[in-house]
Each structure stands twice: as structure tokens, then as C-alpha cells.
């Protein structure tokens, strides 16, 4: 086998592997967002129905961490973020479509940064534009925060 043919085969297989990895990550992300939204919705509903206060989140954090020791993400802070996520997006369709394309950490960043849904959705749309890909789809939230700030005008208006 010639060296060029081998390199071509290797490049083709590497592309296939990379495409599969990306698809798998997108699927896992969508399921994780669905799980977090459902947990947040359950917490919201029980707090409204039963009049439970914030202490229920503390108890859930301990119990869920004990019941699922191999999973991360059940801290008090993250459970509060799940509640906030479900409250911010009461319509699950939003979670399934546009928002499922963003990572959990990007959602938390947007929820912390913007109080209104319209601005958050606008920022999500940036993800799918050329500018958004450069701004929001960064490797860490530490660089995403100042990058998103570039698009903020007075009173949290996206320019």
C-alpha cells in the first residue's frame, strides 16, 4: 500500500470518528439538558404545590448524591440552577430545539447574565451565526463572559 493511500484512509477514518464523537456529545448534551429541566420542573412544582421552601434542595442534593455516587451535578448550587432553568424555560419545546444546542454551562451563564427570555434567546441565536460561533462557542466560560459582554448595550440590550 502506498503511503498516500494509507494517509488518505487514515484521514477518512479520523473524520468519521470525529463526526461520531460530535454527534454523541450533542446527544448526551440534549439528554442532560432534558434531565436537568425535568428535575428543575419537579422541584418547582413540589415547591408550589406543597409550599416547600429552599431546604428541600439541600435535602435533594444530599440524597441524590448518595443514590448516584458515580454522577456529578447534584450539588445544591446545580439543583438551584436546574430550578432556575425550568423556571426560565417553562416550555419544554425551547429546551428541545435551540437551547439543546448549548452546553449546560452556557445556559447557566445566560441565566445569570440576562433576566429576560427574549435576550437569552437572542444570545442563543448568536451561537448559530458566524459571530456567535466565535463568541459563545468558546472553550471556557471564563472567556465567554467577556466575549458575550461585547454584545451588550445599556440595560442588557443585544446590539
Protein Blocks (a to p, Z undefined) as FASTA:
>chain_A
ZZklmmmmmmmmmmmmmmmmmmmmmmmmmmmmmmmmmmmmmmmmmmmmnopafklmmmmm
mmmmmmmmmbghiafklmmmmmmmmmmmmplklmmmmmmmpcfklmmmmmmmpmbfklmm
mmmmmmmmmklmmmmmpfbfklmmmmmmmmpcehhiaZZ
